[in-house]
């Protein structure tokens, strides 16, 4: 157990919040694609990227990169491709 006492929320704490949204399971059910949104304080804007994670556990990996807002991942019917908005 920690002896740390709860502290009030600070404005800088908000910069660390990451939001997961629009989770889409692959047709075979083995992978999940999702949108991860966070704040880029240097540019004073939100950034979103598509991430992928194995459903049975393991490390997620970033599927898209860059200074944009990627969202809306959708699997092709055979699960071989992933479409998204950028």
N, C-alpha and C positions, 0 to 999 in steps of 0.2 A: 504494500500500500504506500501511496505517496503522502508525504506530509505537506504538500503544496496546497495552499488555500485557493479556492476559486477567485478569479479576478474579473473585474468588469471588462466587457468587450471594448477593444481599442480600435480606432479607425484603421490602423495598419493590419489588424486581424482580417478585415474584409478582403484584403488583397490576396490572402492565402486560400480563400474559398474556391473550390473547383466544383462545377456542376456537371453531372452526368445526365444525359437525356437521349431520347429516341433510340433505345436499345433494340436491335434487330437480330434475331437468331438466324443463323445460316440454315438453308433447307435441310441439311443433315443433322442439325442441332448440336454440332460440335464447336461452333464459334459464335461469338457475339460481337457485332459491330455497334459502336455508339459514338455520340458526340460528346466531347469533353470541352467545356467552356471555362476560361479563366480570364482574369484581368491582366493586361500588360500595362503596368503602371508607367513605364517609360513613355509609352505612346498614348496613355490615357484612353485606352479602348479595350473592348472585349476581343478575345481571340478564341476561335473554336477550331478543333481538329477532330478528325475521325480516328478512333482507336479500335483495336481488335483484341479480343481476349478469348482464350480457350475456355469453354464452359466447365470442363472438369478440373480446372485449376491451372496455374502456371502464370507466367508474366504476361501482362498486356503489352502490346506494341503499338507505337504510333504509326498510323497508316498514311496520314497526310501531314505536311509541315508547311510553315510559311506564315507570312503576316496577313492572313485572311480569315474569313469565317466559313469554314466548311461545315456542312450539316446535312441531315436527311439521308443517312446511309440506307441503301436498299440492295439486297442480294438479287442476283439473276436467278431464275428458276433452278438452274443446275448448281448454283453456289460457286461457280468458277469466277464470277466477276462481282464487283461492288460498285454501284453508281452512287453519286452524292452531289450535292449542290455546293458551289464554291463562289 
